[in-house]
Amino acid sequence: MAWYNWFGIFSLAICLAVCLYHVIRLIKLGMPVEYSGRSGSPVSGIVYSFTSAMNPSVKESASLNLPVYIAGIVYHLGTFIAGILFMTVIAGLSPSGYHLLFFAFFLFISALSGTGILIKRLTDKKLLYISLPDDYISNVLVTFFQASGGVFLLLPGSEPVFMISAGLMMLYLPVGKLRHAIYFFAARFHLGFFYGWRNVWPLHKQKVDERSK
Amino acid sequence: MKEANEKIRKGLEVLGSGEDSKLLSHLNACVRCGLCAKSCIYYLSMKDEKLIPASKVDIVASVYRRYFTFTGRQLPGLVKARDLDDKTVTEMVDLLFGSCTVCGRCVKHCSIGVDIEYVVRKGREMLSVMGYVPSTLQSTVRSALDTGNNMAISHGDFVDTLEWMEEELQDEVDDPEARIPMDEKGKKVMYTLNPREPKFFPISISAMAKVFYAAGESWTLSTRMYDVTNYAYFSCHPDEAAVISRRMYDEVNTLEAGMLVLAECGHGVRSNRWESPNYIKKQFGFEVLSSVELMAKYIREGRIRTDRGALKEKVTLHDPCNLVRGGGIFKDQRYILKQCAEDFVEMTPYGTDNFCCGGGGGQLAMSEYNERRMRIAEIKAEQIRKSGAKVVAAPCHNCIDQLSQINFTYKLNVKVKTLAEIVADSLII
């Protein structure tokens, strides 16, 4: 195995170990003890939190910013695809077939989405105000990871570049904002529990209409 | 120096207490996408970047990063980790107390699911234990702690007002036996009031008394602990909030009431129904209900009858944030209005998407932010104007105060009423 593959494996191991630490810490801290009388269903709230609550029709942040929302979804899908590609290489498998062209194309599109998001962060006054160096580094690392994945699918000789970019991103993931890969799930879980307990969620259209009667 | 360090220690203890995973989750989840901006009345009104909800989260998270994360300790510049110094504290006070009504609208619309309101409240808690609550808000809390109600109404004055309102009630229902019971033990309902009622709007006491009278309810008011509000919920001092919460809990038990019924007060309902048990770490052994839920129950069960055409003018409803987004009470206020009004129209948006009136989060108590409060109120004024309504119903005395000021400032020429007043005027006795 080449040195860059070892670098990728080493980075993955570090990343997984630190992420595991974060997950174990969350589990050990547990849920807040709730003494108030429950009026809704926390389970339904949690399910809603991860499903319908993300729908642009009930979420202004998505519906009022649809292009950014779609770019964000594409960007995240690109990260998953590049991640699967990385695991394939680590497992010693050689990606092949015509469908690779599709994945390469998708990775370029997702990298483009990431670039667009970066440009927006650099040019939008309010985003500039709230951004930290961490935000730019995270974006550049992930975007480069996706783009190099796309290039690797077309030019297998670029494997070292892809593996190094993957390794750098994974080493950075647990220390910067990329760790929202873990905390996103924890935050939505807590939010679903909170709103579900109080019968605020689920709140879908039908229920709203029915409740208005 | 020693005192300053002690303050910092206390503030950091809030972030590092490690009670559960909730705070840790929300502090680490924000990706600073900025999409929450358009959900915030402060940002929408003033278009100032520092008012974006993400910015409010970040000032708390930046302190957390500085003291509790590897990156923040080793490379603070990378993640803009901040020391908890005077500059940070000053900014925190302005952002978390002066530029947020903790309405929670941004929470529902956060792309990630960060409970921004919860983080802001934790930031306020830090400031509170450090002694940096704006003095106007703290004096309101102090009044409640020292006198038993936030307006420091004396026991004598309160009893006089109730006796006066009892006479009004007797005249209105033409029954000399109609009563406003005080400190009576063993009643089914112990009812509470917002101190604004005896102080400024005593008519709303007799309105609810009329509803109880019509329903034939077994009820009482306590003259010792009747204040539904808990301003320590706004200042976020857990010990002070617990003292006020425990007083209410103890009084229900002293009077051996079966149920605590909370007056029309958004934060009063939220703090007593949802937060108080957590403040005192005790499950209540009695039912806690808002008066909105109770009135809807009376109508549904036929215990009171209302004239559906009693209110002929077009009426709209303001949804108090703490009642709807923070408490899940959505249906009952609409049901009540439809039983009393000919023409009910929703604001746009409404329900869990409704905009705060601008008076929440303790803003009405913090006069230093009055100008901002009335500026952000423009959004609510426009909502009301566009509804075309002549009457605005609001099941919250705090909101009523703010809406009345909005009515005057923005020349809306509407009437602002509580639901109890509307129901009382519609009763068929």
Boltz contact constraints between the chains, C-beta under 6 A:
constraints:
  - contact:
      token1: [A, 26]
      token2: [B, 21]
      max_distance: 6.0
  - contact:
      token1: [A, 29]
      token2: [B, 20]
      max_distance: 6.0
  - contact:
      token1: [A, 29]
      token2: [B, 21]
      max_distance: 6.0
  - contact:
      token1: [A, 30]
      token2: [B, 20]
      max_distance: 6.0
  - contact:
      token1: [A, 31]
      token2: [B, 20]
      max_distance: 6.0
  - contact:
      token1: [A, 32]
      token2: [B, 20]
      max_distance: 6.0
  - contact:
      token1: [A, 32]
      token2: [B, 22]
      max_distance: 6.0
  - contact:
      token1: [A, 35]
      token2: [B, 277]
      max_distance: 6.0
  - contact:
      token1: [A, 35]
      token2: [B, 278]
      max_distance: 6.0
  - contact:
      token1: [A, 35]
      token2: [B, 283]
      max_distance: 6.0
  - contact:
      token1: [A, 36]
      token2: [B, 274]
      max_distance: 6.0
  - contact:
      token1: [A, 36]
      token2: [B, 277]
      max_distance: 6.0
  - contact:
      token1: [A, 59]
      token2: [B, 109]
      max_distance: 6.0
  - contact:
      token1: [A, 60]
      token2: [B, 39]
      max_distance: 6.0
  - contact:
      token1: [A, 60]
      token2: [B, 109]
      max_distance: 6.0
  - contact:
      token1: [A, 61]
      token2: [B, 35]
      max_distance: 6.0
  - contact:
      token1: [A, 61]
      token2: [B, 109]
      max_distance: 6.0
  - contact:
      token1: [A, 61]
      token2: [B, 111]
      max_distance: 6.0
  - contact:
      token1: [A, 64]
      token2: [B, 38]
      max_distance: 6.0
  - contact:
      token1: [A, 65]
      token2: [B, 35]
      max_distance: 6.0
  - contact:
      token1: [A, 126]
      token2: [B, 34]
      max_distance: 6.0
  - contact:
      token1: [A, 126]
      token2: [B, 37]
      max_distance: 6.0
  - contact:
      token1: [A, 126]
      token2: [B, 49]
      max_distance: 6.0
  - contact:
      token1: [A, 126]
      token2: [B, 52]
      max_distance: 6.0
  - contact:
      token1: [A, 127]
      token2: [B, 34]
      max_distance: 6.0
  - contact:
      token1: [A, 129]
      token2: [B, 49]
      max_distance: 6.0
  - contact:
      token1: [A, 130]
      token2: [B, 32]
      max_distance: 6.0
  - contact:
      token1: [A, 130]
      token2: [B, 34]
      max_distance: 6.0
  - contact:
      token1: [A, 130]
      token2: [B, 54]
      max_distance: 6.0
  - contact:
      token1: [A, 130]
      token2: [B, 55]
      max_distance: 6.0
  - contact:
      token1: [A, 132]
      token2: [B, 79]
      max_distance: 6.0
  - contact:
      token1: [A, 132]
      token2: [B, 80]
      max_distance: 6.0
  - contact:
      token1: [A, 133]
      token2: [B, 78]
      max_distance: 6.0
  - contact:
      token1: [A, 134]
      token2: [B, 78]
      max_distance: 6.0
  - contact:
      token1: [A, 134]
      token2: [B, 79]
      max_distance: 6.0
  - contact:
      token1: [A, 135]
      token2: [B, 32]
      max_distance: 6.0
  - contact:
      token1: [A, 175]
      token2: [B, 71]
      max_distance: 6.0
  - contact:
      token1: [A, 177]
      token2: [B, 31]
      max_distance: 6.0
  - contact:
      token1: [A, 180]
      token2: [B, 29]
      max_distance: 6.0
  - contact:
      token1: [A, 180]
      token2: [B, 31]
      max_distance: 6.0
  - contact:
      token1: [A, 183]
      token2: [B, 25]
      max_distance: 6.0
  - contact:
      token1: [A, 183]
      token2: [B, 28]
      max_distance: 6.0
  - contact:
      token1: [A, 183]
      token2: [B, 29]
      max_distance: 6.0
  - contact:
      token1: [A, 184]
      token2: [B, 29]
      max_distance: 6.0
  - contact:
      token1: [A, 184]
      token2: [B, 112]
      max_distance: 6.0
  - contact:
      token1: [A, 186]
      token2: [B, 25]
      max_distance: 6.0
  - contact:
      token1: [A, 187]
      token2: [B, 25]
      max_distance: 6.0
  - contact:
      token1: [A, 187]
      token2: [B, 26]
      max_distance: 6.0
  - contact:
      token1: [A, 187]
      token2: [B, 29]
      max_distance: 6.0
  - contact:
      token1: [A, 187]
      token2: [B, 112]
      max_distance: 6.0
  - contact:
      token1: [A, 187]
      token2: [B, 113]
      max_distance: 6.0
  - contact:
      token1: [A, 187]
      token2: [B, 114]
      max_distance: 6.0
  - contact:
      token1: [A, 188]
      token2: [B, 113]
      max_distance: 6.0
  - contact:
      token1: [A, 190]
      token2: [B, 22]
      max_distance: 6.0
  - contact:
      token1: [A, 190]
      token2: [B, 25]
      max_distance: 6.0
  - contact:
      token1: [A, 191]
      token2: [B, 113]
      max_distance: 6.0
  - contact:
      token1: [A, 191]
      token2: [B, 115]
      max_distance: 6.0
  - contact:
      token1: [A, 198]
      token2: [B, 327]
      max_distance: 6.0
  - contact:
      token1: [A, 198]
      token2: [B, 328]
      max_distance: 6.0
  - contact:
      token1: [A, 199]
      token2: [B, 328]
      max_distance: 6.0
  - contact:
      token1: [A, 200]
      token2: [B, 328]
      max_distance: 6.0
  - contact:
      token1: [A, 203]
      token2: [B, 352]
      max_distance: 6.0
  - contact:
      token1: [A, 211]
      token2: [B, 330]
      max_distance: 6.0
  - contact:
      token1: [A, 211]
      token2: [B, 331]
      max_distance: 6.0
  - contact:
      token1: [A, 212]
      token2: [B, 334]
      max_distance: 6.0
